[in-house]
Amino acid sequence: MDPTRRTLLKASLLLPLVALLPMSLLSAVAWGQEETKEMQTLALAIHSEGGPHRLEVEVAETSSQRQRGLMGREDLPEASGMLFRFEREQPANNAFWMYRTLIPLDIAFIDANGQIVAINTMQPCESASPSECPSYPAGAAYHSALEVNGGYFAERGIKVGDCVSIPEEAGFCQPED
């Protein structure tokens, strides 16, 4: 095989790989941006018979933020939590789990109007295998979920039907005062 033909053959084999390079770089950049996007924090209030309960919460909006959640945290301040926001309504059988989560948590599933439609208490999963961790389905369709320290809702009398509002966004339900 002459040198020119060999060079052309090598170039033709590398050309598809070179064409894919910009796409893989773009994907890596896009993936990295989602990974490094800082979580927003906001104030919210849960309106129950016991009065408004104010929390400062981190907001998990991207899929990677929602997947990571509160994994690895050794504690959570009393008036803190994490709000998981979804673009669309989630079906009743969608579930949360506690793989690599070190502290017990309560979770309230919230509909588009800000009403709490389900509450679960979730215990940490000590298994190294994710398949051995229990999952906690909502049992009702929801648009967001709020995780707080385990026992928080029971201690304050917060129950299904109570209302969650985000004052700075005028979001979710308006309390019936």
Stockholm file with secondary structure:
# STOCKHOLM 1.0

chainA/1-177         MDPTRRTLLKASLLLPLVALLPMSLLSAVAWGQEETKEMQTLALAIHSEGGPHRLEVEVAETSSQRQRGLMGREDLPEASGMLFRFEREQPANNAFWMYRTLIPLDIAFIDANGQIVAINTMQPCESASPSECPSYPAGAAYHSALEVNGGYFAERGIKVGDCVSIPEEAGFCQPED
#=GR chainA/1-177 SS CCHHHHHHHHHHHHHHHHHHHHHHHHHHHHHHHHHHCCCEEEEEEEEETTEEEEEEEEEECSHHHHHHTTTTCSCCCTTEEEEEEEEEEECTTCEEECBTCCSCEEEEEECTTSBEEEEEEECCBCCSSGGGSCEEECSSCEEEEEEEETTHHHHHTCCTTCEEEEGGGTEECCCCC
#=GC SS_cons         CCHHHHHHHHHHHHHHHHHHHHHHHHHHHHHHHHHHCCCEEEEEEEEETTEEEEEEEEEECSHHHHHHTTTTCSCCCTTEEEEEEEEEEECTTCEEECBTCCSCEEEEEECTTSBEEEEEEECCBCCSSGGGSCEEECSSCEEEEEEEETTHHHHHTCCTTCEEEEGGGTEECCCCC
//
